[in-house]
Structure formats: structure tokens, C-alpha cells
């Protein structure tokens, strides 16, 4: 980037103002963020995802909230999807320029290779529906050895505005605003300072919130005809460039499970303690009407017909809660696109095969979208560094789509029988076992054939 502009310009309007599409998506993102944060994040959200009942005092609510524990179904589904796509490393094509290939060993200037950066980017897109990858260049104040393009994974919340326009016969990003908070040290303390970066084709501006509003601290030319920003949209569209979480149905069920589990733990706590009751006149209590109950005390009532007894819950409410939790867990399992987890025995083999095929096709489509987006990022890196014109691109990236869903071992049995009958070669048999995760990625069939 060019050197900072010496004359600061006050913004005539608020550059941190998000678009309507962003505001429409923000509540959906907040829900999945809390679920990805686990039990601590859900507890911190408080009444946002665990409403307080009418007439429930705050102390009782805080106790109920502190006992609630989240079943990480949503986070587990995201991890499983990402794990399948990134089970094998990304492969760079032969057409990737050598200098660019070397840069991708430290793609973010923080020691992370392209594979790790792409994994974070894909995780963001699977979680929120939209992930952004910025291609950035260090400023001219940096040593020339460090002046080369690098990648930054942006969260959905950091891109507060994005607009597209038709140029040269196709739709392209025409304007974007990125908002982030930087921690600045002041002595032994830190304070957060809000920043906004405005990107347009060929130029950029940097703004900082000051004491009197927003001031421009930097501006310059990028030399690119495109915005150095690549979206990866996997979820349902919200406007032209934003999206909602693709697993939002699972997220809602996970929140419902969180609420039902809270009720269940609360009623279990109450149901474990029987309540003492008296049929007859009031007993002779101690100080302030208190009554001691315990193994070394006895209860007395002046009426000989009085009767002491314990009242215990019948357990129907507890059983209803257990059924509700089991139903929610079954629904979450179906929506989690997790083909490696066996379903209950009530599901037919045909239904399981259909579910596996659908999950495979969805994840494969997402992996192919990631491939296209990565190649766009490489094209921007190559163009900014002068390695290749933007139209020629920066080379190909191979993202694995060769993953299989194994549910009941039936496919493994079929492979074994085909091999035993001689219908399948040893190499093909071992390759299929490796593809299904039975053999590790490090397994070498040729070396194994030569082993004694």
C-alpha cells in the first residue's frame, strides 16, 4: 500500500454503516456464532437463546442457565464437513508460477500455508453461509522483501457492505467496506480502535474512528482492475452478495435442544427432592415458625389424626422431556449431513443411501465452489505481483472431492467379495479402502506390494 496520506479528511458520512442485506443476515450469524462457541458462548448469550420464564426471578434463572450444557451438534456437523473436504491436502497445478507457489507456503505472512488458510475460509463459509478472502499487499514502508501479496480470511461480520456492477459483460464486485477493531497498546493497557477499509476497483481508502468522528488516514491505488476480495457463498442468498447459514435448520434445532435440555436438567434437580407435606393442623414449629426435618429429629402435631407424608413427582414430565430431547437429537442427526454416524434401526437402508448421496452431492458442490474461489484469489495475487495478467490467472488448485460416506460397512463387504471373486484388482481394492478412510493417506500400495 502507498504511504499514509498526511492530510486527514473527515468523513462526510459514516463509512461503518452496514447495508440492509448485512443487517438482515446479522441475527442468523449471531445464532451460529454462539453455537460454534459452545456452552460458554450460549451461557453468555443469556436470554437471547434461553428465555426467562414469566415470574421466574433472576436468581432462579441464573441458576438454571448455569446448569445448562450445549450438545455441540451444529459445531460437530461443521467440523465433519470441513474435515472431509480437507482430509487430503490441496494440490497446486503445474501452471502456478514458481514464485507464487513459494509464497503460498506462507500464504498469510503468519506461517500458514494455503491449505490451512483455505480451511479457515471454508469453515467460515460453511458456518455463516459467506466467507471472504482478501488479497492484501504490505505498505511501501515495509522492506521490499516483504512486499508481496498475502491472504486474509475475513469473517462474515467484517464485510459490512458489498455491491456488484456489470462490467465487461459480467458481474463483478464494485464496492466493499470492511470494518474491524484493532487493539492498540497504550502503556500497560489496551484499547480497541475501529477501522474501516473502503475498496473499489483500482483504489482503496482507510478510515479510523477518532474523537470527532471518522477520519481518512490512508488512500491509494492498487493497480488492479478488480477488488482484491473474493467471496465464497455457500448458504441461501440474501441480496446480491450476502448469505444466511446453509445449516440454519440444524442450528435452530440445536438451540431448541439447548432450551429443552435446560428444562430437563432443571426438572431433574427439582424432581430428585421429595416435598414434605402435612394433612392436619399446623405443627409446633421452632423459631420464626421454622421446622427441622432430618434423621435425628421427630415431627409432632397436636392433632392425633394429622398425617405426615412426602410428595414426589410421578415422573411423566421427566419422561416427556427425555422423549423431546431424543426427538430433537434424531432430527439434528438427519440435518447434520454426517454420513459417518449410524442412524437408528428404524431407518431403512434405502433411506440411508439416499441421505448419503444427497450429503455427498452438497459437499462436493461446496468443494468445487471453493476450488473456483481459490483460483480467483491466486489470479489476484499473480496480477498484483506482476506474475501474470489478471485474465490469465494464477494457476489451478485441486480440491479433493473424492470422499465417500460409509454408514453400515455394506460397501466394504461388497468390495471384499468383488476382490475375492477376482472382479477387482488388488490396487483398485486398496485404493477404495484408502478413499473410505480405512487405510491412512500415508499408505503406499506399491511399497506394500514390495514388502516381505
Secondary structure, 3 states (H helix, E strand, C coil): CCCCCCCCEECCCCCCCCCHHHHHHHHHHHHHHHHHCHHHHHHHHHHHCCCCCCCCCHHHHHHHHHHCCCCCHHHHHHHHHHHHHCCCCCEECCCCCHHHHHHHHHCCCCCCCHHHHHHHHHHHHHHHCEEEEEEEECCCCCCHHHCCEEEEEECHHHEEEEEEEEECCEEEEEEEEEEEEEEEEECCEEEEEEEEEEEECCEEEEEEEECCEEEEEEEEECCCCCCCEEEEECCCEECCCEECCCCHHHHHHHHHHHHHHHHHHHHHHHHCCCEEEEECCCCCCCHHHCCCCCCCCCCCCCCCCCEEEEECCCCHHHHHHHHHHHHHHHHHHHHCCCCCCCCCCCCCHHHHHHHHHHHHHHHHHHHHHHHHHHHHHHHHHHHHHCCCCCCCCCCCEECCCCCCCCCCCHHHHHHHHHHHCCCCCHHHHHHHHHHCCCCCCCCCHHHHHHCC
